[in-house]
C-alpha cells in the first residue's frame, strides 16, 4: 500500500463519530433473505452503537403480503 492510499483510509481512533442526520430509509424487498440476514442486523448494530438518529423512519416494501405483526415476528 502506498502512502497516498494509506492517507485515504480514516483513522478510526481519531475520527469523530456522530449520529446520522434525520432520514427515511426505504427497503425494497423487506421480506427477502438479504434484508433478514444482512440489512436488519446491520441496522441493529448501528442502533446498539447509538449511531442512528432518533428521527429515523424505516419503510419496507415487499411483493409478499404480510401483516406488520407477522413481519415483526419473522424478523425476531
C-alpha positions in Angstrom: 0.0 0.0 0.0 1.4 3.4 -0.9 1.5 6.4 1.4 -1.3 8.1 -0.7 -3.5 5.0 -0.3 -3.0 4.9 3.5 -3.8 8.6 3.8 -7.2 7.9 2.3 -8.2 5.4 5.0 -9.8 7.1 8.0 -8.1 6.6 11.3 -10.8 5.1 13.5 -9.1 6.0 16.7 -9.0 9.7 15.9 -12.1 10.1 13.7 -15.0 11.8 15.4 -18.2 9.7 15.3 -21.6 11.5 15.1 -25.1 10.3 14.7 -26.7 10.3 11.3 -29.0 13.1 10.2 -32.8 12.6 10.3 -33.8 10.4 7.4 -36.3 7.9 5.9 -35.0 4.6 4.8 -37.0 2.6 2.2 -36.3 -1.1 2.0 -37.4 -2.8 -1.2 -37.8 -6.5 -0.7 -38.3 -6.2 3.0 -39.4 -9.8 3.4 -36.4 -11.1 1.5 -33.4 -13.1 2.6 -30.9 -10.3 2.2 -32.9 -8.0 4.4 -33.3 -10.6 7.1 -29.7 -11.8 7.1 -27.7 -8.6 6.4 -29.6 -5.3 6.4 -31.6 -5.7 9.6 -28.7 -7.0 11.7 -26.6 -4.1 10.4 -29.3 -1.6 11.4 -29.5 -3.3 14.9 -25.7 -3.0 15.3 -25.9 0.7 14.4 -28.7 1.2 16.9 -26.7 -0.6 19.6 -23.7 1.6 18.9 -26.0 4.6 19.2 -25.2 5.8 15.7 -28.7 6.1 14.3 -30.7 9.2 14.6 -33.7 9.4 16.9 -35.6 10.7 13.9 -35.4 7.6 11.6 -38.3 6.1 9.8 -37.9 2.7 8.0 -40.4 1.8 5.3 -40.5 -1.7 3.9 -42.0 -2.8 0.6 -42.4 -6.4 -0.5 -44.3 -8.5 -3.0 -45.4 -10.9 -0.4 -48.4 -9.7 1.5 -47.7 -9.9 5.3 -49.1 -8.0 8.2 -46.9 -5.8 10.3 -47.2 -8.2 13.2 -46.2 -11.2 11.0 -43.2 -9.3 9.7 -42.1 -8.3 13.2 -42.3 -12.0 14.3 -40.3 -13.1 11.3 -37.5 -10.5 12.0 -37.1 -11.6 15.6 
